[in-house]
Amino acid sequence: MKVQIEVGEPRGFDSGNGTNIITGTVDEALTGQQEVEVQARAATIVKTPNSADAVEKLIEYWFAVNCPPVEFKEMKFKSLLFTPRYKAKKPPTETLLEPNQAVVVNGIWLKDGGQWSPESIAAAKAGELEIDGMLVAKVTLVRE
């Protein structure tokens, strides 16, 4: 799946071609999800006053995109790991297949600028991997 990544943060981002646009390919082997628990929000607590310590279970999705090497300021990468910036009810790769849909994401890259792998994703999820930074972007499907 070929995607277009429009970087919004950091401001002034240049992918090397004078634009803030990167084109890449989703690595289908590096997509996934996990259930995470988060503290209940105020709206949830108001509905159930006796559950101040309640937790919500959310599904967190991720997907990796490989792209041509990008260098901007101190950033250097050829692969980004994305997580949706907002709660999603279905995997972002499914949302992208729908007409005129986009997904707003946080993207991180490896400190060495290399490509994500199953091992590096597992290490990142466990908090055992140094990442070099984060960007915010809008991802859309490139229809050919």
N, C-alpha and C positions, 0 to 999 in steps of 0.2 A: 504494500500500500504506500503510494507516494504522497507525501504531505508537504504543505507550505507552512512555514513557521514565521510568523510576524512578531518580532521581538518588540515589546512595549517598555520593558525595564531591563537593563539600564537605559535611561534616556540617551538619545544620540548614538545608539548602537549601530555599528556598520559591519555587515557580514563579510566585507572585503570587496563588494561590488558596488559600493556607494548607496546601498539600501539596507533596511533592517529586516530583509527577507532571506530566509534560508530554506532550501528545498532538501528534503531528506526522505529516507525510506524507513518505515516502521519495521523493526525486527520482530516478526510474529512470534519467535521463540522467546522473546523477552517482554512479554506482556503478562500481567497477573493481577491478583487481588488478594486482600487479606481482610479479615474482620478485626476492627480495632474498637476499643472501648474509650469513650470520652465522657467527661462530666456532663451531666444533664444541663441543658440550658434553662434560663429563667422561665421561658414559656412552658417547658415541660414540668418544671417544679410547681408553677402556679396551678397547672391542671391537677397535679397530685401533690398537695401540700406536705404530706408525710414522707416524701421521697427526696429530701434535700441531698442525700448522698447517692442518689440514683445515677446510673451510668447509661449512656446510650451506646448501642452497638451500631457501628457504621462499617460500610464496605469501602476500603481504600483501594483505588485502582492505580496501576502504573503501566507505562509502556516506554520502550527505548526506541530512539530514532537515530540512525546513522546518517551522517551528512559529510560533504566535503570538509576538509580542515578549515576551521575558522579561527582567526586571531584578531582580538580587539582589546586594546589596552593590555591588562594583565590576564585576560581570558585566552585560553587555547583549548580547543576541543574538536573532536570529530564524531562525537556521539553524545546524546543528551538523554537523560532519564526524566520522564515527565510524570507528574501527578496532577490530576485536576485541581484547580484552585477552589472549586465549589463542590458541595456534595453532589454526587451523581447516583442515579438509580440504576444505571447500566454502564458497562465498560465504555470508555471514551472512544475506543476503536469502532464500536458499534454505532455510536452517535455520529461519528465522522462519515459513515456510509450513507446517512440520511441526506437528502437534498438540502443544500443551503445551510448546513450546520457547521458550527465551529466549537472548539473546546478551548477554554482559557486554562492555562496550565502554569505550574512552577516547573522549571527545568534545572537540573543540576548536572555537573560534569565531573569526571574524575580528575584528581590532582595532576596525574601524568598526561592528561589530554587524550587518553586512549579510548577504546570502545568498551561499552558496558558488556558484561558477561553474566551468566547465571551466578557465578561465584561472587562477582563484585556487587551484584544486586543484593545477594544474601548478606554480605558483609555490611552493606549500607543499611539494610533493614535492622541489623543487629547493633548498629552504631559503632562498628569497628573499622570504618573506612573513612579516610579523609577526602572530602570533596573540595573543589576549588572555588565554588561560588554558585550563585543561583540567578536565574533570569525569569521574567514573566513574559509569556507569549500567548498568542492566539494561533491555534493549529487548525488548518482546514485541509480537506482532501483535494489533491490535484486530480481533476477528472481529465482523462486522456481520450 
